[in-house]
Amino acid sequence: MKKNMYDIIMNPVISEKSTALSEKQGKYVFCVEKKANKIQIRRAVEKIFNVNVTSVNTMNYRGKRKRVRRAEGMTPSWKKAVVTLKKGQKIDFA
């Protein structure tokens, strides 16, 4: 089944660390679908933002156990992708 590019890239991860990466090294961090591979992520970012992607690095995060009073639960697991763009290109999230 072919996935829609907007289903693969869920949202950008905006934190101090990811903002510093984008300003200094041209790397952008996204939360992506867990089953997406690097090729799908590369194609989706290139189509959505109209940029050239140099490399894609992915990381899987397992959900953590959390407790609220007596109830115990888990935060959701998710996948993070760090996308490096060609030199001189930018993505504007504003």
N, C-alpha and C positions, 0 to 999 in steps of 0.2 A: 504494500500500500504506500503510495506516494504521500509524503507529508507536506503541509503548507509551510512556507518559510516562517510565517508568524507563529506557528505552533512550536517550532524548534527553538527560536529565540524568545524567551519569556519576558525578561526584563533586564536592564543593566543593574549591576551591583554598584551602588554609590556609597563609598566609604572613604576615609582618609587615605588608606593605602591604595585603593584603586584610582582615586583622583591623582595621587602623586605619580602612579605608573603612567597614566594617560598624558600627563603634562611633560614628564621627563623622557619617557621611552617610547611613546606612541603605542602603548598597550591598553586595551579596553577589556573590561571584565563583564561577563554576562551570566545570568542564570539561564540554563538551557534545559531542554527535555532530557530525562535520564537515559533514554534509549538512542539519542542522537549521536552520530559519530563525527569525527573531525571534518570529514569531507562535506557532510550535510551542513555543519555549522559554518564552514568557510563559505559555501555557496549562499547560505541564507544571509550572512552579514554583507557579502558583496552585493547581493541584489537589493536588500533593504536600504543600506546606507550609501550605495554607489561608490565603493572604495575597493582598493586592491589589498587582499590579505596575504601576508608573508607566511605566518605560521599560526597554529592553533594548539594550545595546551589545555587539557581537561583534567578536572579533579572531581572525584565523587565524595560527597559528604554524607555520613550516616547521621540519622536523627539522634538527638540526645534525649535521655530520660528526664522528664520534668515532673514535678509534683506540686499540686495545689491542694492544700489541706490533706485530706485522706485519699483523694483521687490521684492516681499515677497515670501518666501518659507519655507520649513520645512526640517530639517535634518532627516535622517531615524530613525525609532524606531528599537531597538535591544534588545537582551537578553544576559545576562552575566551569566556564571556559574563558581563558585569557587569550585574546586575539591580538596579534601584532600586525600593524598596518605598514604599508610601504612608506618609506621615509618621505615626510612632507605632507602626508594626508592626515585628516582629522575627522572625528565624528562629533557633531554638536547635538547634545541631548536637549537643549533648550527649545 
